[in-house]
Amino acid sequence: MPYSFGGPRKSTFAAWRKQGLSQQQRENWREFVGEERGLGIGMLYTGPMPPFEEKVLEEKDNKRIWIDHMGVKRIDAIDQPTDGFATRRYLEFPVKSLKDFQHMKERYDPHSPQRTQLQEKSDLEKYASLNPDGYRHYRGGQSWKERIELCNSSEVPVSVGVAGLYWTCRDWCGFEGLSMMFHDQPKLVNEMMEYWTWFIMELLEEPLSHIKVDQVTLSEDMAFKTASMISPEHMRRFMLPRYERLYEFFKAKGVECVVMDTDGHNSQVLEVFHPGAIDGIVPMEIAAHNDPEEYLQKYPQLFIKGGIDKRELRFSYQRVHAEVARRYATAREYGGYIPTVDHGVPPDVPLRNFLYMVELIKGFADGQDLTYEPPRLLEKELGEIEEMFDPLKAVGEAYTGE
């Protein structure tokens, strides 16, 4: 099985630097831990083009009220307490009516050349953003046309990720706004989702015609802790027919695995979309009452990735071992499952615990017995511990200045 561990955020690496992680180890993190890479097809920008002009409306204490590059009015902490986990509150979204959406479409031409190839280096500066979480920032990169041979000769999985239907409509309308629109403006919701379905296929038609892609991930994040943000009835009415068209499109292009990325509780999503519209789902958060074994029993053809409860990584090596072994036992019994941390790794996970998990995963992925104890060699390469992360202190520093 592949070596896949999960992604620490910026604040996590900052905490780990005080726990003995050297700058060189940080800069060469994947090589240090030995995580296996996949391969992307290159630059693929799905945000507004051109972006909205960002405007700071007010700054007071550690709060900023502003309009971001997505056209959203919001409040952010200026100095984020945990970099990589942005603290923000949304105040107003740009799309409230069909007229608003007609204007929004002007910024979402799938054929804009800037989406797949950097036109001018100055664009990176021109489209720079204040957004602290890096969300849909405009970044450079190779064009897919320059990566055809590299991708088609790759021995590792080639993947593509794009924003999905619910995700994009929520970007335009906000969670509350979109939730009301399903009832009050269903025609508008249908038009937005139809447009985005067309956008995805138009954007990917040419690259997928030249590059063999193994996995396409559609990001949705459409669930709470115990249920979805949209009812199964509305999923079937507004999303499923379009997902079935997307699924047919991807399969016709030779895509092996179509995956939905959605945090939160997944049972209603799977009930609607699998197997006819998605092959897999990630990241399988345990705190959201997901049970990988239960899903794999119910859906034998399902692919999942994730499912290692990040909360259990905060404690003893014994707790870490029990959690990781439990997930690998499920993977070995049912297949179709790559255990890894079930979302971004937060800074309250100690570095040594994470590296213990890394070595444990390598052993299990290589076929070691589930009683296997790793040698903890990575830990021996660390420096001294200066300070462990204190979440209350981090919040206090960000919001009270103390």
C-alpha positions in Angstrom: 0.0 0.0 0.0 1.2 3.6 -0.6 2.7 5.7 2.2 0.2 8.4 2.9 0.2 10.3 6.2 -1.8 13.5 6.1 -1.0 17.2 5.8 0.3 19.4 8.6 -0.7 23.0 8.4 1.5 26.0 8.7 0.7 26.5 12.4 1.5 22.8 13.0 5.0 23.1 11.4 5.5 26.3 13.4 4.7 24.4 16.6 6.9 21.5 15.5 9.9 23.8 14.9 9.8 24.3 18.7 9.7 20.6 19.2 13.0 19.8 17.5 12.1 19.9 13.7 15.0 21.6 11.9 14.5 24.1 9.1 16.0 21.7 6.6 13.7 18.9 7.7 10.8 21.3 7.3 11.8 22.4 3.9 12.2 18.8 2.7 9.3 17.4 4.7 8.1 14.8 2.2 11.6 13.4 1.8 12.2 13.5 5.5 9.1 11.4 6.3 9.3 9.4 3.1 5.7 10.1 1.9 5.0 9.0 -1.7 3.9 11.6 -4.1 1.3 11.7 -6.8 1.4 13.8 -9.9 -0.9 16.7 -11.0 -1.5 17.8 -14.5 -0.4 21.4 -13.9 -1.9 24.8 -13.4 -5.7 24.7 -13.1 -7.4 27.9 -11.7 -11.1 27.7 -11.0 -11.6 31.0 -9.2 -13.0 34.3 -10.6 -11.0 35.7 -13.5 -10.5 38.5 -13.1 -10.7 38.3 -9.3 -12.8 40.9 -7.5 -10.8 44.0 -6.3 -10.0 43.5 -2.7 -11.0 46.4 -0.3 -10.2 46.8 3.3 -13.2 48.5 4.9 -12.1 48.6 8.5 -9.3 47.4 10.8 -9.6 47.5 14.5 -7.7 45.6 17.2 -7.0 42.3 15.5 -10.1 42.3 13.2 -10.3 43.2 9.5 -13.6 43.8 7.7 -13.0 43.6 3.9 -14.1 42.4 0.5 -12.1 39.4 -0.7 -11.1 38.4 -4.2 -14.2 36.2 -4.4 -16.4 39.2 -3.9 -17.3 38.3 -0.3 -17.6 40.7 2.6 -16.1 39.1 5.7 -14.3 39.6 9.1 -10.9 38.0 9.6 -8.4 37.9 12.4 -5.5 39.9 11.1 -3.0 37.8 13.0 -4.3 34.3 12.7 -4.1 32.2 15.9 -3.4 29.0 14.0 -1.9 29.7 10.5 -3.5 27.4 8.0 -6.8 27.1 9.9 -8.2 30.6 9.0 -10.5 32.3 11.5 -13.2 34.3 9.6 -16.8 35.2 9.6 -18.8 35.9 6.4 -21.1 38.9 6.2 -22.4 39.2 2.7 -22.1 37.2 -0.6 -22.2 38.6 -4.1 -25.0 36.4 -5.7 -28.5 37.0 -4.4 -30.4 37.0 -7.7 -30.4 35.8 -11.3 -29.1 39.2 -12.3 -26.2 38.9 -9.9 -25.3 35.4 -11.3 -25.3 36.8 -14.8 -22.6 39.2 -13.7 -20.7 36.5 -11.9 -20.6 34.3 -15.0 -18.5 37.0 -16.7 -15.7 36.1 -14.3 -16.0 32.4 -15.0 -15.1 31.8 -18.6 -13.6 28.2 -18.6 -11.5 29.1 -21.7 -9.7 32.0 -20.1 -6.0 31.2 -20.9 -5.0 32.4 -17.5 -6.7 29.4 -15.9 -4.2 26.9 -17.3 -1.1 28.9 -18.1 0.5 31.9 -16.5 0.4 34.7 -19.1 2.7 37.2 -17.4 4.8 36.9 -14.2 3.3 40.2 -13.1 -0.1 38.5 -12.9 1.0 36.8 -9.7 1.5 40.2 -8.1 -1.5 41.7 -9.7 -3.8 38.9 -8.4 -2.2 38.6 -5.0 -4.7 38.3 -2.1 -5.0 39.1 1.6 -6.9 35.9 2.1 -5.1 34.2 5.0 -6.0 30.6 4.2 -4.8 30.7 0.6 -8.2 29.9 -0.7 -8.4 29.9 -4.5 -5.4 32.2 -4.7 -4.1 32.7 -8.2 -0.8 30.8 -8.5 1.6 30.0 -11.4 2.8 26.6 -12.5 3.4 24.6 -15.6 0.7 24.3 -18.3 -0.8 20.9 -18.8 0.6 21.0 -22.3 4.1 20.9 -20.9 3.3 17.9 -18.7 1.7 15.5 -21.2 4.7 13.2 -21.5 5.6 13.4 -17.8 2.0 12.4 -16.8 1.5 9.7 -19.4 4.7 8.0 -18.5 4.2 8.3 -14.7 4.4 5.3 -12.4 2.5 7.2 -9.7 -1.2 8.2 -9.8 -2.0 11.3 -11.9 -4.8 13.4 -10.3 -6.9 16.5 -10.9 -8.9 18.4 -8.3 -11.6 21.0 -9.0 -14.3 22.7 -7.0 -17.7 20.9 -7.2 -21.2 22.1 -7.7 -22.4 22.7 -4.1 -19.0 24.2 -3.1 -19.0 26.7 -5.9 -22.6 27.8 -5.4 -21.9 28.3 -1.8 -18.9 30.5 -2.7 -21.2 32.6 -4.7 -24.2 32.7 -2.4 -23.0 31.7 1.1 -24.2 28.8 3.1 -27.4 30.4 4.5 -28.1 32.1 1.1 -27.8 28.9 -0.9 -29.9 26.9 1.7 -32.7 29.4 1.3 -32.4 29.4 -2.5 -33.1 25.7 -2.7 -36.6 26.5 -1.6 -37.1 30.1 -2.7 -35.1 30.3 -6.0 -34.8 26.7 -7.3 -34.5 28.0 -10.9 -31.5 30.0 -10.0 -29.8 27.1 -8.2 -30.5 24.9 -11.3 -28.9 27.5 -13.5 -25.8 27.9 -11.3 -25.2 24.1 -11.0 -25.9 23.6 -14.7 -23.4 26.3 -15.6 -20.7 24.9 -13.3 -21.2 21.4 -14.7 -20.6 22.8 -18.2 -17.6 24.8 -16.8 -15.9 21.7 -15.4 -16.3 19.8 -18.6 -15.2 22.7 -20.8 -12.2 23.3 -18.6 -11.0 19.7 -18.6 -12.0 18.6 -22.1 -8.7 19.3 -23.8 -6.3 18.3 -21.0 -8.1 15.0 -20.3 -8.0 14.3 -24.1 -4.2 14.3 -23.9 -3.4 13.1 -20.4 -4.4 9.8 -18.8 -5.7 10.9 -15.4 -6.2 8.2 -12.7 -8.3 10.2 -10.2 -10.5 13.3 -10.4 -11.5 14.9 -7.1 -14.6 17.1 -6.8 -14.4 19.2 -3.7 -17.8 19.8 -2.0 -17.5 20.0 1.8 -21.2 19.6 2.1 -21.8 17.9 5.5 -22.0 18.7 9.1 -21.0 16.5 12.0 -24.0 14.2 11.9 -25.8 15.0 8.6 -25.4 16.7 5.3 -25.8 20.5 4.6 -28.3 19.7 1.8 -31.0 17.1 2.1 -30.8 13.8 0.1 -34.0 15.0 -1.7 -32.3 18.2 -2.9 -29.1 16.3 -3.7 -31.1 14.1 -6.1 -33.0 17.0 -7.5 -30.3 19.5 -8.1 -27.0 17.6 -8.1 -27.3 13.9 -9.0 -28.3 14.3 -12.6 -25.3 16.6 -13.2 -23.0 14.4 -11.3 -24.0 11.5 -13.4 -23.1 13.5 -16.5 -19.8 14.5 -15.0 -19.2 10.8 -14.1 -19.9 9.7 -17.7 -17.7 12.4 -19.0 -14.7 11.4 -16.8 -15.1 7.7 -17.5 -15.2 8.4 -21.2 -11.8 10.2 -20.7 -10.4 7.1 -19.0 -10.5 8.3 -15.4 -10.2 5.4 -13.1 -11.6 6.9 -9.9 -14.0 9.8 -9.4 -13.9 11.0 -5.8 -15.9 13.5 -3.7 -14.0 15.5 -1.1 -16.5 16.3 1.6 -15.8 16.9 5.3 -18.4 15.9 7.8 -20.8 12.9 8.0 -20.9 11.0 4.7 -23.8 8.5 4.9 -26.4 10.6 3.1 -23.9 11.6 0.4 -23.0 8.0 -0.3 -26.7 7.0 -0.3 -27.3 9.4 -3.1 -24.1 9.5 -5.2 -22.5 6.0 -4.9 -22.0 4.0 -7.1 -23.5 5.7 -10.1 -21.9 9.2 -9.7 -18.8 8.8 -7.6 -16.4 5.9 -6.9 -14.9 7.2 -3.6 -15.1 9.7 -0.8 -12.5 11.5 1.4 -11.3 12.4 4.1 -13.7 10.2 6.2 -13.6 12.3 9.4 -14.1 10.1 12.5 -15.3 13.1 14.7 -18.2 13.4 12.2 -19.5 9.9 13.2 -18.1 8.1 10.2 -17.1 4.5 10.4 -14.9 3.3 7.5 -15.7 -0.3 8.2 -19.4 0.3 8.2 -19.2 2.0 4.8 -17.0 -0.6 3.3 -19.4 -3.3 4.4 -22.3 -1.5 2.9 -20.6 -0.4 -0.3 -18.1 -3.1 -1.4 -16.9 -1.1 -4.4 -16.3 2.1 -2.5 -12.8 3.8 -2.3 -12.0 5.8 0.8 -8.9 7.6 2.1 -8.5 9.0 5.6 -10.2 7.7 8.7 -7.3 8.0 11.2 -8.7 10.1 14.0 -6.4 13.1 14.4 -7.7 13.6 18.0 -6.2 10.2 19.0 -2.8 11.4 17.8 -2.6 13.9 20.7 -2.0 11.3 23.4 0.3 8.3 24.1 2.1 6.1 21.6 -0.2 3.4 22.7 -3.3 5.4 21.7 -1.7 6.2 18.4 -0.9 2.5 17.8 -4.4 1.4 18.6 -6.0 3.9 16.3 -3.7 3.2 13.3 -3.8 -0.6 13.7 -7.6 -0.4 13.9 -7.8 1.4 10.5 -5.3 -0.9 8.8 -7.2 -4.0 10.1 -10.3 -2.6 8.2 -8.2 -1.8 5.1 -6.8 -5.4 5.0 -10.2 -7.0 5.5 -12.2 -5.0 2.9 -9.7 -3.3 0.5 -10.4 -0.1 -1.3 -9.1 1.9 1.7 -5.9 3.9 2.3 -5.7 5.0 6.0 -4.3 8.4 6.6 -5.1 11.3 9.0 -8.7 12.3 8.5 -8.0 16.0 7.7 -5.4 18.7 8.1 -3.0 17.8 11.0 -3.6 20.5 13.7 -0.8 22.0 15.9 -2.0 20.2 19.1 -0.6 16.9 17.6 2.9 16.5 19.0 5.7 16.0 16.4 7.0 12.8 18.0 3.5 11.3 18.0 3.1 12.1 14.3 6.5 10.6 13.4 5.7 7.5 15.4 2.5 7.2 13.3 4.5 7.7 10.1 6.8 4.8 10.9 3.8 2.7 12.0 2.0 3.4 8.7 5.1 2.4 6.7 5.3 -0.9 8.6 1.6 -1.7 8.1 1.7 -0.6 4.4 4.6 -3.0 3.9 2.7 -5.9 5.4 3.9 -6.0 9.0 1.8 -7.6 11.6 -0.6 -5.3 13.4 1.3 -5.7 16.6 4.4 -4.2 14.9 6.3 -1.6 16.9 8.4 0.8 14.7 12.0 1.6 15.7 11.3 5.4 16.0 14.3 6.3 13.9 12.9 9.6 12.7 12.6 10.8 16.3 16.3 10.3 16.8 16.9 12.9 14.1 15.1 15.7 16.0 16.6 18.4 18.1 15.6 19.3 21.7 12.1 20.3 22.7 11.9 24.0 23.5 8.1 24.3 24.0 5.0 22.2 23.4 2.0 23.8 21.7 -0.6 25.4 24.0 -3.9 26.0 22.2 -5.3 28.4 24.9 -2.1 30.5 24.7 -2.4 30.7 20.9 -6.0 31.9 21.1 -5.1 34.4 23.8 -2.2 35.9 21.8 -4.4 36.3 18.8 -7.5 37.8 20.4 -6.5 39.5 23.6 -2.8 40.3 22.9 -1.8 38.6 26.1 
